[in-house]
Amino acid sequence: MPATRTTQRRRRTLAAVAALPLLAVVLGACGYGSEGEKDEKVAPAAEGEKIGGLGEVKIGYFANITHATALVGLQEGLIQKELGGTKIKPQVFNAGPSEIEALNAGAIDIGWIGPSPSINGFTKSKGQNLRIISGSASGGVSLVVNPKKIKSLDDLKGKRIATPQLGNTQDVALLNYLSEKGLKVDTNTGKGDVTVIRQDNKQIPASFESGSLDGAWVPEPTASKLVAGGGSVLLDEKKLWKDGKFVITNVIVSQKFLKEHPDVVEAVLRGSVKTNAWINENPDEAKAAANAKLKADSGAALPPEVIDPAWENVDITDDPLASTLSVSSEHAVKAGLLEDPLLDGIYDLSLLNKVLKADGKPAIDDAGLGAE
C-alpha cells in the first residue's frame, strides 16, 4: 500500500466530477497562472546535468492544502533535487479549468489537479490531451453549516448552500448527495429544494459570515476557515465513500510531454513519491513547509486555527484511487453535467510503478483505465 498519514490523523476523502468548461480566476496577472513568488527560505536551485538536455519543466498547482505534495515538494526542493539542472518553472492556479487550458496550450507540462477537470479535459479532447500519472491526496472536504440555521441533514431543504464552481468536484458531490436525499435542484441554475450558490472559495467565508449563505460544501482550507468563523461540520464526505477514501488531487501530464520527455516525468514522480513519504513521516515539519509556500504564493500564511484542522483532514498518498474516478463520473452523468464518458486510457501509471518498484513498494492499480 502507498504511504498514508499516521493512523491518528483523520482520513478524509473526496471525489466527484465536473464536465463543463467553466470560467476561472487565476492567481496572478500573467497568462494562465503566476510564477511562484520567492519565499523566505530559498529552495535549492537547479544544478547539475539537465535531464535529456531539457532546460525547464513547467509545473502547475493550487495554493491549497489539498495540493500539499506540490507545496511541500517545491518548498523543500525535493522535486527539484530529482531534476538536477532541469529547472522547475512553477505556476499557481485558482481553478482546474484554467490549468487544463494551460496544459492544452503548452503553458504547463505537468500539473497537480482535481479529478473533475482531469476527466473533463480528457473527455473533451477525446482522450488526446492528458494522462493521470499519479495520485497525491484524498479527503479534505466537508459540508459546513451555520448551526443556528441547520441542525441536521434533514434541515437542508430551503437553505442556501455554496460550492466553489458550477460542475466542479464539490458541486457534483453536493448535487449527487441532494439527489439521493430526494431533493431536486436544477443543475445549471442551482434553484430548487435547495439553492446551490456557486462562488469562489476565496469569497465563501465572507459570504458565510455575512449570513448570505447557510452552508457550503468545500475543500480545505476553506472548510476549516468556515469552522473558525463559527460554522459547524455537518457532514464529512469520507462517510459517503467506501473505506472513507476517494481522490481529491492527482498528477497529470500532457501526452506530448510524456512522449517526448519520459525521463523528466519520471524524475518529477520520484520527487513526488519522496515528498509524500517525507510528509507522512514528518507531518509537523511538512505542515510548516506547506504553510510557508502558501504564504509565498498567496501572500498570507494560514493561522493555526485553520491550518491545523485542515492539515489533519487531508490524506497524502501516491495512489490515484482509480476505482473512485468511475464512480465520480457516474455522479456527474447523473447530475446532467457529463455525457457517459469513455475513460479508457486516462491513466498511465507505468512510470509511477517503476519508481515505486525501485523503492520496494507494490505497484498501484489503474482499475482497468490505463493506456495501452
C-alpha positions in Angstrom: 0.0 0.0 0.0 1.2 3.6 -0.6 2.3 5.7 2.2 -0.6 7.4 4.2 -0.7 9.8 7.1 -0.4 8.4 10.6 -3.3 6.5 12.0 -4.0 9.3 14.4 -4.8 11.6 11.6 -8.4 11.6 10.4 -8.7 10.5 6.8 -10.9 12.4 4.6 -11.9 11.8 1.1 -13.4 13.5 -1.8 -14.1 12.8 -5.4 -16.6 13.8 -7.9 -16.5 15.0 -11.4 -17.1 18.2 -13.4 -17.7 18.3 -17.0 -18.4 21.8 -18.3 -15.7 24.3 -19.4 -16.0 27.0 -16.8 -14.7 30.5 -16.3 -11.9 30.6 -13.7 -9.9 33.2 -12.0 -6.2 32.5 -11.9 -3.9 33.8 -9.2 -1.7 36.5 -10.6 -1.9 38.5 -13.7 0.3 36.7 -16.2 -1.1 34.2 -18.7 -2.8 31.1 -17.2 -1.1 31.3 -13.9 1.6 33.2 -12.0 5.1 32.1 -11.3 5.7 31.1 -7.7 7.0 34.0 -5.6 10.2 33.7 -3.7 9.8 32.6 -0.1 11.9 33.5 2.9 13.5 30.1 2.5 15.1 29.7 -0.9 14.5 26.3 -2.4 17.6 24.6 -3.9 18.4 25.9 -7.4 18.6 23.8 -10.5 22.1 22.5 -10.7 24.0 19.7 -12.3 23.1 17.9 -15.6 19.9 18.7 -17.3 17.7 15.6 -17.8 17.7 14.9 -21.5 19.1 18.3 -22.1 15.8 19.9 -21.2 16.2 23.4 -19.6 12.9 23.6 -17.7 9.7 21.8 -16.8 6.6 23.8 -16.3 4.6 22.7 -13.3 1.1 23.8 -12.2 -0.7 23.5 -8.9 -3.1 25.3 -6.5 -2.1 27.2 -3.3 -4.3 24.8 -1.4 -3.8 22.3 1.3 -5.1 19.5 -0.9 -2.1 20.2 -3.1 0.3 19.6 -0.2 2.6 17.4 -2.3 3.4 20.2 -4.7 3.6 22.8 -1.9 6.0 20.8 0.2 7.9 19.3 -2.7 8.6 22.7 -4.1 9.3 24.4 -0.8 11.7 21.8 0.4 13.4 21.3 -3.0 12.5 17.5 -3.0 11.2 17.6 -6.6 14.0 20.0 -7.9 16.6 17.7 -6.5 15.4 14.9 -8.7 15.5 17.1 -11.8 19.1 18.2 -11.4 19.8 21.0 -13.8 16.4 21.0 -15.4 14.7 23.9 -13.7 11.2 23.9 -12.4 9.0 26.8 -13.6 6.0 26.8 -11.2 2.6 28.3 -11.9 -0.1 28.8 -9.4 -3.8 28.3 -10.4 -7.0 29.0 -8.7 -9.2 26.7 -10.7 -8.9 23.4 -12.6 -10.3 24.6 -16.0 -7.7 27.2 -16.4 -5.0 24.7 -15.6 -6.3 22.4 -18.2 -6.3 25.3 -20.7 -2.7 25.9 -19.8 -1.8 22.3 -20.3 -3.5 22.2 -23.7 -1.6 25.4 -24.7 1.7 24.1 -23.6 2.0 26.7 -20.8 2.5 23.9 -18.3 3.7 20.3 -18.8 2.7 18.7 -15.5 0.1 19.6 -13.0 -1.4 18.8 -9.6 -5.2 19.0 -10.2 -8.5 17.6 -9.1 -10.4 14.7 -10.6 -13.2 16.8 -12.1 -11.0 18.9 -14.6 -8.9 15.8 -15.3 -11.9 13.9 -16.6 -13.4 17.0 -18.3 -10.1 17.7 -20.1 -9.6 14.0 -21.1 -13.2 13.5 -22.4 -13.4 16.9 -24.3 -10.1 16.1 -26.1 -11.4 12.6 -26.9 -8.5 11.2 -24.8 -5.8 13.1 -26.6 -4.5 15.7 -24.3 -3.5 14.3 -20.9 -2.8 11.3 -18.7 -3.2 10.9 -15.0 0.2 9.6 -13.8 -0.1 9.6 -10.0 -2.2 10.2 -7.0 -1.4 13.0 -4.5 -4.2 13.4 -1.9 -7.6 12.2 -0.8 -10.1 13.8 1.5 -10.4 17.2 3.0 -13.9 18.1 2.1 -16.8 18.9 4.4 -20.3 20.3 4.4 -20.0 23.2 6.9 -23.2 24.9 8.0 -24.5 27.7 10.2 -25.5 25.7 13.3 -28.2 28.2 14.1 -29.9 27.6 10.8 -29.1 24.0 10.1 -29.0 21.5 12.9 -29.3 18.2 11.0 -29.1 16.9 7.4 -32.9 16.9 7.4 -32.8 20.7 7.6 -31.3 21.3 4.2 -34.5 22.0 2.3 -35.0 25.7 1.6 -31.4 26.6 2.5 -28.6 28.3 0.5 -25.5 26.1 0.2 -22.4 27.1 -1.7 -20.0 25.2 -3.8 -16.8 26.6 -5.4 -17.9 26.4 -9.1 -20.6 25.0 -11.3 -19.8 21.5 -12.2 -16.6 21.3 -10.1 -15.7 18.4 -7.8 -17.6 19.7 -4.8 -20.5 20.9 -6.9 -21.1 17.4 -8.3 -20.7 15.8 -4.9 -23.4 18.1 -3.4 -25.8 17.6 -6.3 -25.4 13.9 -6.1 -26.0 13.9 -2.3 -29.1 16.1 -2.6 -30.5 13.9 -5.3 -30.0 10.8 -3.2 -31.9 12.5 -0.4 -34.8 13.2 -2.8 -34.1 16.9 -3.0 -34.4 18.4 -6.5 -32.1 21.1 -7.8 -31.8 22.5 -11.4 -28.1 21.7 -12.2 -27.5 24.9 -14.2 -29.4 27.5 -12.2 -28.8 25.9 -8.8 -32.5 26.6 -8.0 -34.8 24.0 -6.3 -35.5 22.4 -3.0 -32.0 23.7 -2.0 -30.5 26.7 -3.6 -26.9 25.9 -4.7 -24.8 29.1 -4.9 -21.6 28.8 -7.0 -18.9 31.1 -5.5 -15.2 31.2 -5.4 -13.5 29.6 -2.4 -12.0 32.9 -1.5 -15.4 34.6 -1.3 -17.3 31.9 0.5 -16.0 32.7 4.1 -17.1 36.3 3.9 -20.5 35.4 2.4 -20.9 32.8 5.1 -20.1 35.2 7.9 -22.4 37.9 6.4 -25.3 35.4 6.6 -26.0 35.2 2.8 -25.1 31.5 2.9 -26.4 28.9 5.2 -23.6 26.4 4.5 -21.0 25.3 2.0 -19.7 22.0 0.6 -16.0 22.9 0.3 -12.4 21.6 0.4 -9.6 22.5 2.8 -8.6 25.0 3.9 -12.0 26.7 3.1 -13.9 24.3 5.3 -11.7 25.0 8.3 -12.0 28.7 7.7 -15.7 28.4 7.9 -15.5 26.5 11.1 -13.1 29.1 12.6 -15.8 31.7 11.6 -18.5 29.9 13.6 -19.5 27.1 11.3 -20.1 23.5 12.2 -19.2 20.4 10.2 -22.4 18.7 9.4 -21.0 16.0 7.1 -17.5 14.7 6.4 -17.6 13.5 2.8 -15.5 10.5 3.6 -18.6 9.0 5.1 -20.1 8.8 1.7 -17.3 6.6 0.2 -16.2 3.0 0.8 -13.4 2.9 3.2 -13.5 6.7 3.5 -11.2 7.1 0.5 -11.5 8.8 -2.8 -9.3 11.1 -4.9 -9.2 14.9 -4.4 -5.9 15.6 -6.1 -3.9 13.7 -8.7 -1.0 14.4 -11.1 -1.5 14.9 -14.8 0.9 15.4 -17.7 0.3 16.4 -21.3 0.6 13.3 -23.6 3.0 15.2 -25.8 5.4 16.0 -23.0 5.1 12.4 -21.7 6.1 11.1 -25.1 8.9 13.5 -25.6 10.4 13.6 -22.1 9.5 10.4 -20.1 12.8 10.7 -18.2 11.8 14.2 -16.9 8.3 12.9 -16.0 9.9 10.0 -14.1 12.1 12.4 -12.2 9.1 14.5 -11.1 7.4 11.4 -10.0 10.4 10.4 -7.9 10.3 13.7 -6.3 6.5 13.4 -5.7 6.9 9.9 -4.1 9.7 11.1 -1.9 7.8 14.2 -0.9 4.7 12.1 0.0 6.9 9.8 2.1 8.5 12.8 3.9 5.1 14.4 4.5 3.8 11.3 6.2 6.9 10.7 8.2 7.3 14.4 9.3 3.8 15.8 9.5 4.6 18.8 11.6 7.6 19.9 9.6 5.6 19.3 6.4 2.7 21.4 7.6 5.1 24.2 8.3 6.7 23.9 4.9 3.3 23.9 3.2 2.2 27.0 5.1 5.4 28.8 4.1 4.8 28.0 0.5 1.2 29.2 0.9 2.5 32.5 2.2 4.9 32.8 -0.7 2.2 32.0 -3.3 -0.9 33.8 -1.8 0.7 36.5 0.4 -0.5 35.1 3.7 0.1 32.0 5.8 -2.9 30.2 7.4 -3.4 30.8 11.2 -3.1 27.8 13.4 -6.9 27.5 13.9 -7.3 27.0 10.2 -4.2 25.1 9.0 -4.1 22.6 12.0 -7.5 21.0 11.3 -7.2 21.5 7.5 -3.9 19.6 7.6 -5.4 16.8 9.6 -8.3 16.4 7.2 -6.2 15.6 4.1 -4.6 12.2 3.5 -1.4 12.2 1.3 -1.0 9.2 -1.0 0.7 8.1 -4.2 -2.4 6.1 -5.1 -4.8 7.9 -7.5 -7.6 5.7 -6.2 -8.6 5.0 -9.8 -11.7 3.0 -9.0 -13.2 6.1 -7.4 -12.9 8.0 -10.7 -15.5 5.9 -12.4 -17.9 6.4 -9.5 -17.3 10.1 -9.7 -18.0 10.2 -13.4 -21.3 8.4 -12.8 -22.3 11.2 -10.3 -21.5 13.8 -13.0 -23.6 11.9 -15.6 -26.4 11.6 -13.1 -26.3 15.4 -12.4 -26.5 16.1 -16.2 -23.1 17.6 -16.3 -21.4 14.9 -18.4 -22.4 12.5 -21.1 -21.4 9.0 -20.3 -17.6 9.4 -20.7 -15.1 6.9 -22.1 -12.3 6.9 -19.6 -10.2 4.1 -21.1 -6.6 5.3 -21.2 -6.9 8.2 -18.8 -4.3 6.6 -16.6 -0.6 5.8 -17.3 0.9 4.6 -14.1 3.8 2.8 -15.7 6.4 5.4 -14.6 4.9 5.7 -11.1 5.0 2.0 -10.7 8.6 2.0 -11.9 9.5 4.5 -9.2 7.6 2.6 -6.5 9.3 -0.7 -7.5 12.7 0.9 -7.1 11.6 1.9 -3.6 10.5 -1.6 -2.8 6.8 -0.6 -2.8 4.0 -2.5 -4.5 2.5 -1.4 -7.8 -0.7 0.6 -7.9 -3.7 -0.5 -9.9 -5.4 1.7 -12.6 -8.8 0.0 -12.3 -8.7 -1.1 -15.9 -8.5 2.5 -17.2 -4.8 2.5 -18.2 -3.3 3.4 -21.5 -2.3 0.5 -23.7 
